[in-house]
Each structure stands twice: as structure tokens, then as C-alpha cells.
Amino acid sequence: MTRPDRARPPDDLFDAIATLLEPSQREYFYQRMLYFRQLRPDDELLRIVEAIGFLTFIIREAPQAVAIERQHLEQLFATHLATVEATAKAARPITNSSTIG
């Protein structure tokens, strides 16, 4: 399965979506999309279908983006936890010595 180039927007959204499909699914997809290719560019139905097409790309990349963000948050949490533990450990001798005297 090939991925569209993310550096530039696709010339044809339907072709870009088709590249995400398995080759055996492309013919059926193109048959269904033929109707939309015949609509006027300002047709509301075409705009809705194009919006759904763009959502296809966003949804496809979402799991990877979430995994990367989760990993980043996990690293931040570990760093902050170590800082809190170190601060608590450093504060113990001060607390213990002030209660003794």
C-alpha cells in the first residue's frame, strides 16, 4: 500500500484516497466516485464528500500521532516524578533536623 506525499496537497483527492486502498479495492472505489467527479465544483454534496476524504487522511494518521504524543507525555511524567522525588528526599533532612532541636 502506498502513501501519498504529505509535503504537497493531492491534485485529486479521489486519486489520493485510492492510493490508500488495496489494489483490489480501487476499481470499486473509482466506480463509486465517478458520480462525484461529474458534479459542479461548488456542489454541496461534493464538498461534503471532499471533507470526508480529508478526514480519511487525518484519521489514518491519528493513531501514530497519539502514540508519539503519549510517549512524549510519558517522558515528561518520568522527568517530573524524578524531580518531585528528589525534592522530597532533599527536604526530609531539613524537616527531621528542625523537629529534633
Secondary structure, DSSP 8 states (H G I E B T S, - for coil): -----TTS--SSHHHHHHHHS-HHHHHHHHHHHHHHHTS-TT-HHHHHHHHHHHHHHHHHHHHHHHHHHHHHHHHHHHHHHHHHHHHHHHHHHHHHHHHH-
